[in-house]
Amino acid sequence: MKSLQSRLLTHWFYRGPGTSPPAEPRSHSEHQQEPPQELSAALKVGLLVLEGVYLTGLALRELWARLKPPKKVHGVRVVGVGNLVVGGAGKTPCVLAIAQSLTKAGWRCGILSRGYRSQAEHGKPTIIFPEDLAQLPALTVGDEAWWLAWRTQCPVAVGRDRHSSLNALRAAIPDLNVVILDDGLQQRYLHCDHTVLVIDERGFGNGHCLPYGPLREPAIQLTRFDAWVNNGLQIAHPDGLGPLPRLSAPLTQVGSSWVPLTAWQTPERWLSVDDGIAQLRGRRILAVAGIAKPEQFFQSLRDMGLAIETLPLADHDPELASRIEQQLQLTHYDHVLMTEKDAVKFFSTHRTLPSEAWALRRDAQCDSEFIQRMMHGPKTP
């Protein structure tokens, strides 16, 4: 029998016969989606009541935000990036692409991260400087914050209080003129000049808020976002919510590559995906993913023509490195493949790394017109 969590996921995202639930992409061995196990009437009523309580709390929070709105931050542009559905939707890669594009355009950019499941999530803000990463374990600041600092070479402030993090970042970087909030759309304590909504293939599920549905806030407020990033959405509009505003496409995929974990800081040793696959075909491979939707990573490897054995782990699993080492002690593998975010845990903790361990790096870039419109407004004729 399915667990309650699994039944809720199916209830949130199931769209009828002939479709698969986006929250759990199908593996190569699955042929069709199992019909959803219907929730009991009592459970549905209970979830709807809790949704009403949740919406009441949201309304009071929104009223308070309107009565006492946060002040605009002078001298610094604030860009909030996030999603409406619980779970990962590609927010952090979007932050990465925007930060790289802004830096290339000449902006002095910083990033604010909560540092989920890290020591820095609680207490005073912690500033990550890229030059200090070699001495800074990812568990201290969070794997996503560590990864963003390394890939963007921008300073990252980590802490639950975004306003305090911004103040700390401004004090450390006097010429800072733009900051990006990773997963910052639901916070109301820091004014955002621009907001970017990331929508993945799950869309808006059944259109309900927690816990009857997966939404953090009602999707009818889509007009408050400046841009929508389509990260795999296939449907034309969310069920029962009317027409979906036209999705902008400010991000484009520009390439993928493999990086050996033993040469994490040596970019010239990165291999293109084609070169990496040539070395990986016909080998026994363990694929590891401690992300929100590990099956997506596994399926991308299968789509490359690789035969893999999988080790799915919880998102942000702090024991990911030790779990992989345990698996390697039990079974011999020619190669271990993982996402870049997962590889952070290995490099930053200075573990002994097998030479056959590789991370898959994916790159995206922002459309130049998107950056121009967001930071300067529409071009004048």
Secondary structure, DSSP 8 states (H G I E B T S, - for coil): ---HHHHHHHHHH--STT---TTS---TT--S--------HHHHHHHHHHHHHHHHHHHHHHHHHHHS-----TT-EEEEEE-SBSS-SSHHHHHHHHHHHHHHTT--EEEEE--TTSGGGSSS-EEE-GGGGGGS-HHHH-HHHHHHHHHH---EEE-S-HHHHHHHHHHH-TT--EEEEET-SS--SS--SEEEEEEETTTTTTS-BTTTSSBSS-GGGGGG-SEEEEEB--SSS-TTS---------EEEEEEEEEEGGGTT-GGG-EEHHHHHHHHTTS-EEEEE-SS-HHHHHHHHHHTT--EEEEE--TT-TTHHHHHHHHHHHS--SEEEEEHHHHHHHHHTT----TTEEEEEEEEEE-HHHHHHHHH-S---
